[in-house]
Amino acid sequence: MRPFTYTSLCAAAILVMILAGSQAAMAVTCQVTQLVPCASAISSSSPPSSQCCTKLKEQRPCLCQYMKNPSLRGYVSSPNAQKVAKACGVPTPQC
């Protein structure tokens, strides 16, 4: 291999590793307890707080997992939960 090609290949490999590392650092930990700030908005007709919306957006990748859990399904897919998600700008997941 020519030195230029080898150097380019190494640089590309390092870039891929850096990007992969940043993706792993941004991965969400699915913990339904993170949605506690949304409890009052889901259980009543009150508007969601900004903290609720922030947590809901963070936990968005986990919503299908929560919907598949029989213990959580009723809370996550309830009409009030859907209203909170809509108010926060979080689309209803298609699971």
N, C-alpha and C positions, 0 to 999 in steps of 0.2 A: 504494500500500500504506500502511496505517496504520503509524505508528512502532512501536507495540507489536508488531505482527506481524513487521515487519522485524527488530526486535531479537531476537525469539524465534527467527526463522529463522537469524539469524547465530549465536546462541548454540548452536542445535542443530547447525549446520554445524561449529562449533569443537569441540563435543563429539565428533562423528563423527570428525573428524581426529585428535583426541587418542586416542580408542579405537583407531583404525586404526594409529596410530603405536605404541601399546603392543602390539598384536598382532604387528606386524613385529618389534619388539624381542624378543618372546618366541619367535620362529621358531627352529626347531632346525636346526643345520647337520648334515647326515647324513655322519658320518665313522665308519666301522666301527672305526677305531682307538680310538674313545672306549670301546669295549667290551673293551679289553685287560684291565681289572680282573676280567672274568668268565672269562678264558681258563682259569685253573686249575680253576674250578668246572665249566666245560663239558667240559674234557678228562678230568676225574676225577669221583669221586662226592662231592667235598668240598662243603660248603654254600657258597653265595655270600656274599661279604663285603658289608658295608653300602655300600661304594664301588661294587661291582658293581651292586647293586640301584639305586643312585642313577643311575648311568650308563645302565642298562637302561631305567629309567623316562624319562630324558631322550631316549633314542634310540628310544623306542616308535613315534613317527610314521614312523620310517625302516625299521622291520622288514620291511614288505612290499617295499620297494625292495631290501633285502638279500636277501630270499628269492627275488626275481626274478633276482638275479645268480648265474649258474651257479657261479662261483668261491666264493661265500659261502653258497649254499643249504644245503649239507651241514652247515655249522657252526650256522647259525641255526635250522634245522628238525630238528636231531638230537634224539634222546630226552633226552640230558643237557641240551641247551639249553632244551628245554621244561620240564624239572624245575627248572632255574635260574629261568626266567621265572615258573613257578608259585610257587616259594619267595619270589620278590621281589614277588609280587602283580601281575604283568604278564600280562594275558590273551594267549593265542595269537591273533595277528591273523588275520582272515579276509580273505585277499587274493584 
